[in-house]
């Protein structure tokens, strides 16, 4: 081969290598530009993501939904005081209970306490161990049921996160148990179980679906929640379980930064909340009983020490899954039976749950409910009047009637005793009851609603920087109370539509 032939071959080789290098450089440049465009677009998208706000359903007070009026209990009415719990539970409609899953959330600190005992003597009394799911932060045997420690089933990320100082309470419980000192530590109240309660919400959803998949509805409630199951069953029978339904007593939560800071609402865990099969599938990815990429891991960062409450986090997670809260107010009430404000606006509404029910009342409510059911209509707020009969006496010493809807005596009226406070109430036509606060800090509280109230023995209360001895006396203007009750009548039960507006 001549010199020119060698040079020609070398040139061709050099040209080929040069072209290869150019191709590689071009490819690199192309991918750099493509990546930059992607990043730029992503950043622009992140900056300009401004989605429209999604309005919540807002039914008017006069709007209500007709629902089935027939009780599924058989027989409907029994004298609770003369029957055993077993005899009362024999009337329970098991065919409905098989489709509607009760889920009770407790804590290890509740075990042995009066409130948990009251729960299993009332709202949870009629469920067998195979019907009721009991979720907790510990495994316990409670009144024939085994509680499931849902915290033992979460990702190890919870254990290692530096933002989860509250999780250390759970770690400390485990350590105390390993040393045989847990019972003593719980008795001494070393562990604040409320601070780890927020961690139970998301894994409870997952475990409920895993253990009892494809139920029509899941009813989540707490140790001090009283559930009127007859009313609950009547109401849920009218709803479509495959719709995305999340309902309860509405509370304001986070704001959505992508929807102009729209306020997101969540269901307060205390009065209980309901998730339909459709909502559960939307939240967990539509699977049957398998839960991949658990929400308890995916959204665990939201449960840091700055977040107080698991129900708030659950509301946000559901919102992100496209499930919007339906505020069913006042049928889910955050008040206890002794705090119900009796006013015209709620008089004819059915009642589904109560919150903060005192242990002494739970068994009595259970017996009272069985004796007062009506086959043709659900129990209403007006019916619950007969449980306490507020105002059946004119005055109760050492009693606090509350201060919801309160107002002060007329300007210039001096009140220095319970008798003068009663006189101030009588002088105001709208006043239905009064409370006199005496001793260290005197005050006359007038109210235009009727509330039963609670026992309030003489105590020391803090007022600003000072502590003062106080006691309370409450009285009712009985003829006005009677006139109010006699003037209120109910037609069809008002199964309210969803709304975020509270009417008391």
N, C-alpha and C positions, 0 to 999 in steps of 0.2 A: 504494500500500500504506500502511495506517495505521501509527501508531507501534507499536500492540500487535502488528501483524503483523511489523514489523521486529524487535521485541523477541523475539517468539515464535520467529522464524527464527534469531536470534542465540543464543537459549537452546538451540535444538536443535543448532546447530553447536557451541556451547560444551560441551553435554552429550556430543556425539559425540567431540570432542577429549578431554574428560575421561575418557570410557570407554576411548578408545584409550590414554591415558596409564596408566589403571588396569590395562589389559590388559598393557601393556608391563612395568609394575612387577610385576604378578603373575607374568608369565612369568620376569622376572629373579629374583624371589624363589623361584619354583619351581625354577629351575635351580640357584640357590645352595644351596637345601636339598637338592636331589638330589645335587649335587656333594659337599656336606658329608657326606651319608649314605654316598655311595660311598667318600669318603676315610676316614670313620670305620670303615666296614665293612672296607675294605682294611687299615687299621691294626690293627683288631681281629683280622682274619684273619692278618695278619703276626705279631701277638703270640701268637695261639693256634694257629698252624700247628704241630701236634705229631703227626706221623704215626707210625704204629707201626713199630718196627724190623723189618727184613727179614732173617731168619736166613740165613746162608750154608749151603750144602750141606756136610754133615760126615759123610763116609763113615767107617766104622770100619776099622781096619787089616786086619781079616779080610775085609772086603767088596772084591770085585774083579769086574770085568766081563770076561766071555769075549769075545775078539775073534778076528778071522780070523787063522789061524795060518800062512797060506801067503804066501810071498814072491812079489812080482811081478817081481823081477829075473830075468833069463834070460841065462845060467845064474845060479843063486843064488850059487855059490861059485867064486871064482877065486883063484889065487895072486897076490896083489897085487904082491909083490916081483918077479915075473917077467913082469908085463904092463905095457904102457904105459898112461898115463892114458886115451888114446882107447879102448884095448881094454876097459878097465874100464867106461868110460862107455857103451860100446856095449850093455851089459847093462841100462842104465837104462830103467825103464818109462815111456816117453814118454806113453802114453795116460793115465796117472795125473797126470803132471806137467802136462798140459794143463788139468787141473781144479783143481789145487792150486798156488796162486801163491806162489813164493818172493820175499821182499822183503828185500834186504840193505841195512842202514843203515851208512854209513861216514862218514868226515870227510876233508877235504883233507889233514889232517895224517897220515892213514894211508897216503897214496899214497907208494910207494917204500919202505915199511916192511916188515919181516919178517912181521908179523902178517897184513897184507893179502895178501901173497904166499902165506902158508900157507893162508889162506882159499880162494884160487882154485886151490890145489893139492889141496884136500880137499872140504869141504862144497859149495862153489860150482863145482867143477871141471866138472861134467857138464851145466851149464845153458848153453844158447846165449844170445846177446845178445837174442834175441826172447822168451826164456822168463824170464829173471831181471831183476827191477827192482832197480837200484842207486840208492839215494837218498843225497844228501850235502849238504854246505854249499858245494859247488863243482862245476863241470863238469870232469870229467877223463876221460881214456881209461885204463881199468884192465883189463888182461889180456883185451882183446878186447871189453870192455863199456864203455858210456858212462854215467858217473854223472850223475844229474839233480840240479841244485841246487834243492832244494825251497824253500829260503829266498828265492830270487828270485821265488817265486810267491805270497808272502803279501801281506797288506794293507799299504799305506803307513803304517798306524797303528803298525806295529812300528818304523819308522824314526823316528817323531816322538815316541814315548812317552818321558817323562822317567823312567819306572820301569824302563826296559829298558837299564840301563847295560851289561849283558853283550852286548846287540845291537851295541854300538859295536865289538866285536871283529870282527864281520862287516863293518861299515862300514870298519874299518881295513884289512881284507884287500882290499876293493875298491879302496881308495885306494892301497895298496901295489902292487896289480896294475896300476893306471893309470900308475904311475911305473916299471913294469918291475922292481919290487923285491920282488915276492911270494916268489919262489923263495928269495932270500937271507933274507927275514924268516922263512920257514918253517924253513929250515935252522937259524937262530938261535933257533928256538922262541919267537918273540915273541908268538905268538897262542895262547891257551889254547882249543883247539877243544872241550874238554869243556864249557866254560861256554855254548857256543851249541848244544850237542847237544840240549838240551831243546826248542829251537824247532823241531826237525825232526819230532817225533812226530805232531802233528796234521796238518800238510800232507802228511806221508808217507801217512797214511790216505786223505786226499782224492785224492792223485795215484795211489795204487794202484788205487782204484776207478775213477778217470777213465780211466786207461790200460789197465787190465785188469778191466773190470766183470764182475760176475756169476760170478766163480769160486766153486767150492764153499767153499774155505778159503784164507785168506791167512796165510802163515807168515812172521813178521817176526823177523829175527835180526841179529846184529852181527858186527863184524870178528873177534872172538875167540870166537864161538860155534861149537861143533862140532855139526852136526845129523846124527843117524843116520836118513837118509832112508828106508831100508827099514822101520825100526820106525815112523817117522812115517806113512808111507803105510798100513801095516797098521792103525794105530790110527784114523786119520781115515776109513778105509773103513767103520768101524762107527758113525760119527756122522751125524746129520742136518744137512746144511749150511744148511737153512732155519730151524733153531732158532737162538736167539740165544746163540751160544757164544763166550765170551772166556775163554781158559785159558792158564795158565803157572805159573811159580813165584811163590807169593804173598808179598807184602810189605805191611806195614801202611802206610796212607796217611792221608788227611784224615779228619775226622769230619763227619758230616751233622748240622747244627744243627737240622734239622726232624725228625730221628728220634732225639731224646734223646741226641745226640752219638754216634750209632753209628759205630764204626770202619769205614772203607771200605778194602778191600784192592785192590791193583793187582798186575799181573804185572810182575815185574822184567824190564827190557828185555834184560839180559845173557844169560840162558839162552834168550831168545826167547819169543814169545807167539803165539797163534793167534786169529784172528777169523773167524767163519763168515760166509757170505753174509747170513744172517739178522741177525747182529750189525752188519754193515756197513750194511745197509739201515736198521736202527733208528737207528744213529748219524747217518747222512747224509740221513735223511728219506725213504728208500724209493725214491729215484730210480734210474734205470738207470745212466747214465754222467755225468749232469749233477749238479753240486754247487752248489746255491744257498745263500746265507747260510752260507758256509763255517765249519766249526767252528774253524778256525785264526783266524778273525776274531771269532766269537762268544765264544770262551773265551780270547782272547789276554791279557786282564787277569790270568789265572791264572799267566802265565809271567813275572811280575815278578821282580825281583832276590831276593825272599825265597823263591822256589821253586827248589829245586835241580834237580828232575828231571822230564823230560818224560813218563816212564812213569807217574809218580804223577798228573800232570795228566790223562793219557789215561784212567787208571782212574776218575778222578772224572767225566770227561765221559761215559764209558760208563755209569757208575752213574746219572747224571742222565737218560740216554737209556733207562733201564730194562734195562741189560745188566749183569748181576752176574758178577764173576770166579768162575771155577771153578779152585780151586787144585789143580793136578795134580802132586802131590808124592809120591814123589821122582822122577817120570819126567822133569820139567824140573828140572835141578839147577844151583844157582848155583856149584858147585864145578868145578874142573878135574879132569882125569883123575888127576893125581898127588895130589889131595887127597880122593879118594873114600874115605869111611870104611867099611870092609868090616865089616858087622855083620849079624846074622841078619835084622833088620827090613827091610833093603833087598835082601837076597841074591837073591830070586826076582822082583824087579820089572824090567820092561823099562826101558830108558833111551832117552829121546828126544833130549836135548841135553846138552851140557856148556858151561860158561862159563869164561872166562879161560884158554882152552887156549893153551899156549905154542907159538910158531911151529914149533919143532923137532918137536913131537909131532903136528901136524895131518896132515902127509903120511903119517907112520907109522900114525896111527890109521885113515886112509883105506884104506891097503893092508891093515892088520890086519882092518878090518871086512869087506872083500871076501873075505878068506880064512877068516873065522870065522862067516859067516852060516849059519843053519839054516833049511831050507825049511819045516819044520813048526812052528817057534816063533821068536819074536823074540829078539834079543840081550838078555841079562839083565845086571844088575850083576855077577852071579857070573862071567859070561863075561869081563868086562873085567879081572878079576883077572889073566888070562893076558897082558895087555898089558904090565904092569910086573913082575908076580910079586913083590909086596912080601914081604920076609922070605925071599927065596931065598938071601940071604947073612945071616950072623949079625950083622954090624956094618958100618956105612959111616961113615968119617971125613968131616968137612966136609959133613955132611948133617943137615938139619932135618926131623924126622918129624912136625912139627905138634904141636898141644896140644889138639885137640878131644877131649873126653871124658877129660881128664887128671886125675890125682890125685897127691898127694904121698906120699913114703915114710912108713912108720909113724912115729908120734910117738916122738922120741928116737933115731931112726936117723940117724947122721951119715954124710953122703955127700960125699966130697971128690975123687972121680975117676970116670971112665967105668966102670971095673971095679966100683966100689962101687955105682954107679947100676944096673948090670946085675944085681948081686947083690940089690939092693933090689927090683927087678922080679921076680926069680925067687922071692923070699920071699913075694910076693903072688900067690895063685893066679889071680886075675882079670887080672893084668898080662900083656899080649901084646907090648908093645914099650916102649922107653924112649928118652929123649933126654937127653944130658948137655950142659949149657951151661957152658962153661969160661971161663977167663981172668978178666976184670974182674968178672964177675957170675956166680957159680956157682949152678947149680940142676939138680935131677934131676926130670925130667918123666916120669911113668909114665902109660900109656894102656891102656884095656881095649877098644880097637878097633884095627884094623889099617889103617894109612895108608902109602902109599909115601913121600911127602914130596918134598923138592926140594934141589938143590945149595945149600950154604950155606958158602961159603969164609969164612975169618976176616975179620971186619968190625968196624967201630966202630958201636955202637948207643947211642942215647940212653936213659938210665934216669933219669927225673925231670929234675933240673937238670944231671946229669952224663953225660958220654959215656965209654963204656968199650969196650975191645976184647973181642970175644967170638968163640968158635967153637963148633961143635956136632958131636956124634957121636951117631948113632942106631943102635939095635940091636933085633933081634926075637928073641923066644923061639921058636925054630923048631919044636920039637916041639908046643908049644901052638897055634901057627899052623896046623900041619898037622891037628891034632886038631879045631880049629874048622872048617876047610874040609871035612874028611872027614865031619863030623857034619851038614853042611847039604846037603839035597837039595831039588830043586824039582819040583813037579808042573806043573799048567797055569800059564802066565804070568799074573802078577797085574797086569792093567790096572786100576790103582787108580781108585776113584771120587773125585769132587772133595772136597777137604778143605783147611782152612787150618792144620791141625796138622802141624808138621814132626816126622818120626819120628827124625831125627838132626840 
